[in-house]
Amino acid sequence: MGTLTGVYLYRDAKMFPGSLRGRNQVASLADLHERGVSRDAAHWRTNRSRVIRAHRGAYLLGPTEPDLLDRIRAALAVSPANAVVGFHTAAALLGFGVIPASSVHIVVPAGGLFPHRRGIRVHQSVVPIGEPVMRLGIACTPAARTAIDLARTTHRPLALSILDAALANGACDAAALEREVALHNALSGVRQARAVVALADPRAQCSQESHLRLVVHDSGLRGFEPQVPVYDEAGVIRYYVDLGDSRHRVAAEYDGASHLNRDRLRDDLARHNWLESAGWRMRYFTDRDLYTRPDDIVRVLRTALYGH
């Protein structure tokens, strides 16, 4: 039902809201009765996907499979009037949703009652929500607030991905993140959020690049920066390297599945040969290296830098 899953390229996350159509109509059981659809008929049609029961008392009517925008509208229909979309769901609408989520995330002020409903994750906020921003007709927590909420509550590499994507896609700037994290000082996870705010960089292009940068940073190796330009003899940028140390001319690159395409492989080989001829020592890492053996990444880069 329109779950946002597996968006790793930051440009794809930025484009994702433009793919949402929200073509289904939200209706209550009373609305169905007004249309001449009885409770039994509603259940009958639900079982045959003509009417989708999104939540108890909220149905989606329409000719297409509901997308995230449909699901958000259905969730808000059964939420308190002061609820806004936040966390993973707001990030998706604001163009930096790089963390998969199966539920619609709703933020309400602390102390209010909210009935448990499958498919809705409720966050009670002790920090004032402030003025929400509107995206596709949906009230969302502001971009910096959304990013810090996630940076506090998600696994550290994912937190950095969120902040990098928010900066890369222009949802907010570093100053806004710094101001926002200061408002969360008393909350759990704020130490992690503060640390990843200091590391966030708008030059990163995908989650794996951000995670690779974090592995290198945690190792104590310094001098590596994302998307370093490499110039030819005429002073024209010929290529960018994912993560590069310009002083030592060592580059660390994430090698993903897209590189298996034959034409892409030819381009990659030509790029590799040119960079090597220009004095760069290119080192490539896969998801297996990144997520199961990060110590090998550090060892390989340290050897490329210092020969041991």
C-alpha positions as CSV (number, residue, x, y, z in Angstrom):
1,M,0.0,0.0,0.0
2,G,2.5,2.6,-1.1
3,T,5.2,1.9,1.5
4,L,8.3,3.9,1.0
5,T,11.1,1.3,0.8
6,G,14.7,1.3,-0.2
7,V,15.3,4.9,-1.4
8,Y,19.0,5.2,-1.1
9,L,20.0,7.8,-3.7
10,Y,19.3,11.3,-2.4
11,R,18.2,12.6,-5.7
12,D,15.5,9.9,-5.8
13,A,14.3,10.8,-2.3
14,K,14.0,14.4,-3.5
15,M,11.9,13.3,-6.5
16,F,9.7,10.9,-4.6
17,P,7.0,13.4,-3.5
18,G,6.4,14.2,-7.1
19,S,5.5,10.6,-7.8
20,L,2.6,10.7,-5.3
21,R,-0.9,11.1,-6.7
22,G,-3.3,10.4,-3.8
23,R,-6.1,9.4,-6.2
24,N,-8.2,7.6,-3.6
25,Q,-10.9,9.2,-1.5
26,V,-11.1,8.8,2.3
27,A,-14.5,7.8,3.5
28,S,-16.0,6.8,6.9
29,L,-18.6,4.0,7.3
30,A,-21.3,6.7,7.5
31,D,-20.1,8.0,4.1
32,L,-20.4,4.6,2.6
33,H,-23.9,4.3,4.0
34,E,-24.8,7.6,2.3
35,R,-23.6,6.1,-0.9
36,G,-25.9,3.1,-0.3
37,V,-23.1,0.7,0.7
38,S,-24.1,-1.3,3.8
39,R,-21.6,-2.5,6.4
40,D,-21.8,-6.0,5.0
41,A,-21.4,-4.7,1.4
42,A,-18.4,-2.6,2.6
43,H,-16.8,-5.7,4.0
44,W,-17.6,-7.6,0.8
45,R,-16.0,-5.0,-1.3
46,T,-13.0,-4.7,1.0
47,N,-12.3,-8.4,0.5
48,R,-12.3,-7.8,-3.2
49,S,-10.2,-4.6,-3.1
50,R,-13.0,-2.4,-4.4
51,V,-13.0,-0.6,-1.0
52,I,-9.9,-0.7,1.2
53,R,-10.3,-0.6,4.9
54,A,-7.3,1.6,5.9
55,H,-8.2,1.8,9.6
56,R,-11.1,1.1,11.8
57,G,-13.7,3.5,10.6
58,A,-11.7,4.8,7.6
59,Y,-11.9,3.5,4.1
60,L,-10.1,4.3,0.9
61,L,-12.2,4.4,-2.3
62,G,-10.7,4.6,-5.7
63,P,-9.5,2.9,-8.9
64,T,-5.8,2.7,-8.0
65,E,-3.7,1.0,-5.4
66,P,-3.3,3.5,-2.5
67,D,0.0,5.3,-2.3
68,L,1.7,7.0,0.6
69,L,-0.4,10.1,0.2
70,D,-3.6,8.1,0.4
71,R,-2.4,6.3,3.5
72,I,-1.4,9.6,5.2
73,R,-4.9,11.1,4.5
74,A,-6.5,8.0,5.9
75,A,-4.4,8.1,9.0
76,L,-5.1,11.8,9.6
77,A,-8.8,11.1,9.3
78,V,-8.7,9.0,12.5
79,S,-6.2,11.2,14.3
80,P,-6.7,14.2,16.6
81,A,-7.2,17.5,15.0
82,N,-3.8,18.8,16.2
83,A,-1.9,15.9,14.8
84,V,0.8,16.5,12.1
85,V,2.9,14.1,10.1
86,G,6.4,13.6,11.3
87,F,9.5,11.4,11.5
88,H,9.9,8.9,8.5
89,T,6.6,10.0,6.8
90,A,7.4,13.8,7.0
91,A,10.9,13.1,5.7
92,A,9.4,11.3,2.7
93,L,7.1,14.2,1.9
94,L,9.9,16.8,2.4
95,G,12.2,15.0,0.0
96,F,14.8,13.3,2.2
97,G,13.0,10.0,3.1
98,V,15.8,7.5,2.9
99,I,14.7,5.3,5.7
100,P,12.1,2.7,4.9
101,A,8.9,2.8,7.0
102,S,5.8,0.6,6.9
103,S,3.7,2.8,9.2
104,V,2.5,6.4,8.9
105,H,4.2,8.5,11.6
106,I,2.1,11.0,13.4
107,V,3.2,13.6,16.0
108,V,0.9,14.9,18.7
109,P,1.5,17.1,21.8
110,A,2.4,15.1,24.9
111,G,-0.4,14.2,27.2
112,G,-3.1,13.6,24.7
113,L,-4.9,10.3,24.2
114,F,-4.5,8.4,21.0
115,P,-6.1,5.0,20.3
116,H,-3.8,2.3,19.0
117,R,-4.3,1.6,15.3
118,R,-2.4,-0.8,13.1
119,G,-0.3,1.1,10.5
120,I,-0.1,4.3,12.5
121,R,2.9,5.1,14.7
122,V,2.2,7.9,17.2
123,H,4.9,10.1,18.7
124,Q,4.0,12.3,21.7
125,S,6.2,15.4,21.6
126,V,7.4,17.3,24.7
127,V,9.2,19.8,22.4
128,P,6.7,22.3,20.9
129,I,5.9,21.2,17.3
130,G,5.8,24.8,16.1
131,E,4.4,26.0,12.8
132,P,4.0,23.0,10.6
133,V,4.9,23.1,6.9
134,M,2.5,22.0,4.2
135,R,3.5,19.5,1.6
136,L,0.9,18.1,-0.9
137,G,-1.8,19.5,1.4
138,I,-0.4,17.6,4.4
139,A,0.8,19.4,7.6
140,C,4.3,18.2,8.5
141,T,6.8,18.9,11.1
142,P,9.4,21.4,9.7
143,A,12.4,19.8,7.9
144,A,15.0,20.5,10.6
145,R,12.7,19.2,13.3
146,T,12.0,16.1,11.2
147,A,15.7,15.5,10.6
148,I,16.6,15.9,14.3
149,D,13.7,13.7,15.5
150,L,15.1,10.9,13.2
151,A,18.7,11.6,14.1
152,R,17.9,11.1,17.8
153,T,15.9,7.9,17.3
154,T,17.5,5.8,14.5
155,H,20.7,3.8,14.1
156,R,23.7,6.1,13.8
157,P,24.5,5.4,10.1
158,L,20.9,6.0,9.2
159,A,20.8,9.2,11.2
160,L,23.8,10.5,9.1
161,S,22.0,9.5,5.9
162,I,18.9,11.5,6.9
163,L,20.9,14.6,7.7
164,D,23.1,14.3,4.6
165,A,20.0,13.9,2.4
166,A,18.2,16.9,4.1
167,L,21.2,19.1,3.4
168,A,21.9,17.7,-0.1
169,N,18.3,18.3,-1.2
170,G,18.0,21.7,0.3
171,A,15.2,20.8,2.8
172,C,17.2,22.7,5.5
173,D,20.7,24.0,6.1
174,A,23.3,23.3,8.7
175,A,22.4,26.3,10.8
176,A,18.8,25.2,11.1
177,L,19.9,21.7,12.2
178,E,22.2,23.2,14.9
179,R,19.4,25.4,16.2
180,E,16.9,22.5,16.2
181,V,19.2,20.1,18.0
182,A,19.7,22.6,20.8
183,L,15.9,22.5,21.5
184,H,16.1,18.7,22.1
185,N,18.8,18.9,24.8
186,A,16.9,17.0,27.5
187,L,15.7,14.2,25.2
188,S,17.1,10.8,24.7
189,G,19.4,10.4,21.7
190,V,20.3,14.1,21.6
191,R,24.1,13.3,22.1
192,Q,24.0,11.2,18.9
193,A,22.0,13.8,17.0
194,R,24.5,16.5,18.0
195,A,27.4,14.4,16.8
196,V,25.9,13.5,13.5
197,V,24.9,17.2,12.9
198,A,28.6,18.0,13.1
199,L,29.4,15.3,10.5
200,A,26.5,16.0,8.1
201,D,27.6,17.1,4.6
202,P,25.5,18.2,1.6
203,R,27.9,16.8,-0.9
204,A,27.1,13.1,-0.2
205,Q,24.9,11.5,-2.9
206,C,23.6,8.3,-1.4
207,S,23.2,6.4,1.9
208,Q,26.1,4.1,1.3
209,E,28.4,7.0,0.6
210,S,27.3,8.5,4.0
211,H,27.9,5.2,5.8
212,L,31.3,4.8,4.2
213,R,32.3,8.2,5.3
214,L,31.2,7.4,8.8
215,V,33.3,4.2,8.9
216,V,36.3,6.2,7.8
217,H,35.7,9.0,10.3
218,D,35.3,6.5,13.2
219,S,38.6,4.9,12.3
220,G,40.4,8.1,13.0
221,L,41.5,8.6,9.3
222,R,41.2,12.3,8.5
223,G,41.4,14.2,5.2
224,F,38.7,12.3,3.3
225,E,35.9,14.4,1.9
226,P,32.8,13.5,-0.2
227,Q,32.6,14.1,-3.9
228,V,36.1,15.4,-4.4
229,P,36.6,16.9,-7.9
230,V,39.6,15.6,-10.0
231,Y,40.9,18.0,-12.7
232,D,42.6,17.3,-16.0
233,E,45.6,19.1,-17.3
234,A,43.5,21.9,-18.7
235,G,42.0,22.6,-15.2
236,V,38.6,21.1,-16.1
237,I,36.8,18.7,-13.8
238,R,37.1,15.3,-15.3
239,Y,35.6,13.2,-12.5
240,Y,34.4,13.2,-8.9
241,V,35.4,10.5,-6.4
242,D,32.9,9.4,-3.8
243,L,35.3,9.9,-0.9
244,G,38.7,11.3,-1.5
245,D,41.9,12.4,0.3
246,S,43.3,15.0,-2.1
247,R,46.6,15.3,-0.3
248,H,47.5,11.6,-0.6
249,R,45.3,11.0,-3.7
250,V,43.5,8.1,-2.2
251,A,39.8,7.5,-3.0
252,A,37.3,5.2,-1.4
253,E,34.3,4.3,-3.5
254,Y,31.1,2.4,-2.9
255,D,30.6,-0.1,-5.7
256,G,26.8,-0.9,-5.9
257,A,24.6,-3.1,-8.1
258,S,24.3,-0.3,-10.8
259,H,27.9,-1.0,-11.8
260,L,26.9,-4.4,-13.2
261,N,25.4,-2.9,-16.3
262,R,27.7,-3.6,-19.3
263,D,27.9,0.0,-20.6
264,R,28.3,1.3,-17.0
265,L,31.2,-1.2,-16.5
266,R,33.0,0.1,-19.6
267,D,32.6,3.7,-18.4
268,D,33.8,2.6,-14.9
269,L,36.9,1.0,-16.3
270,A,37.8,4.0,-18.4
271,R,37.2,6.2,-15.4
272,H,39.4,4.0,-13.2
273,N,42.2,3.9,-15.7
274,W,42.2,7.7,-16.1
275,L,42.2,8.3,-12.3
276,E,45.0,5.8,-11.7
277,S,47.0,7.5,-14.5
278,A,46.4,10.8,-12.7
279,G,48.0,9.4,-9.6
280,W,44.9,8.4,-7.6
281,R,44.9,5.1,-5.7
282,M,41.4,3.9,-6.1
283,R,39.9,1.5,-3.6
284,Y,36.4,0.0,-4.0
285,F,34.0,-1.4,-1.4
286,T,30.7,-3.3,-1.6
287,D,27.8,-3.6,0.8
288,R,29.4,-6.7,2.3
289,D,32.5,-4.7,3.2
290,L,30.4,-1.8,4.5
291,Y,28.0,-3.7,6.7
292,T,29.8,-6.9,7.7
293,R,33.6,-6.1,7.6
294,P,34.2,-2.4,8.1
295,D,37.6,-3.1,9.7
296,D,38.8,-4.3,6.3
297,I,37.9,-1.0,4.7
298,V,40.0,0.8,7.3
299,R,42.9,-1.6,6.8
300,V,42.9,-1.2,3.0
301,L,42.7,2.6,3.2
302,R,45.4,2.8,5.8
303,T,47.7,0.7,3.6
304,A,46.9,2.9,0.6
305,L,47.7,6.0,2.6
306,Y,50.8,4.9,4.6
307,G,51.9,1.6,3.1
308,H,51.2,-0.4,6.2
